[in-house]
């Protein structure tokens, strides 16, 4: 359910709750520590009013991957005392070619199998095992995708080899750098998302590769997000997204994206480009996709939002102090 404009504005104007995380507390809170013209600290109090009831701490970051896949990011951010709210924006379903993949792996040998996302890797592994674990040579887009195969690579089964990753973790660079194997036409199997563009097969075909694409999974938005959770998510300074589909799902949920101006921390350049195309301005991303770079981009986005808080709220507290 999308937020109506009035609810969106109310969520965006929520004053951040007390007790934020130590490392990334909004700097407006420092206003309470400003001293007045005398030596005593500036204190705001009303003797006749009872103490306020505890307020739930506003999240620093909204993490949005599929249910069950946000744990590593939450743990990594927890080391910096970053408070996360988990709101899965997308989920994966089978693609139209899912059932074809095991039989194709049994029947045909490819020079390369190109894997460009962790989900594509997971779907491929299931099909590969169903096909009897044939010998395959993989080209993967980056370290995050390669990690999906760690368990198999550490086992005694040696029929699967991760043999290539590009100098920069993007599909465009992979298509330009994938080595030609053998002397004849080099064959490539590309298991992909239904929503993936044609950059990879187009780039490889232009170099003379014979590419077979199978749409083995689809990414669809989650539509049953609780309204209260969504309002809490809208108020968070940073949104962390790992796919263009997640960015589109978020924009559909907030309904009027021009009124939502907080920061977006993307897992990589492809997602960041999608965010910018959809009109988002405060977009952060690492040069190489992966957990470590993503965490750094999230921290950078948080620092950027802290500067916004200072500019917005510090004059108010200066008035109280002086």
Buried (B, 14 or more C-beta within 10 A) or exposed (E): EBBEEEBBBBBBEEEBBEBBBEEBBBBBBBBBEBEEEEEEEBEEEEEEEEEEEEEEEBBBBBBBBBEEBBEBBBEBBEEBEBBBBBBBBBBBEEBEBBEBBBEBBEEEEBBBBBBBBBBBBBBBBBBBBBBEBBEBBBBBBBBBBBBBBEEBEEEEEEEBEBBBBBEBBBBBBBBBBBEEBEEEEBBBBBBBBBBBEEBBBEBBBEEEBBBBBBBBBBBEBBEEBEEEEBBBBBBBBBBBBBBBBBBBBBBEBBBEBEBBEBBBBBBBBBBBBBBBEBEBEBBBBBEBBBBEBBBBBBBBBBEBBBEBBBEEBBEEBEEEBE
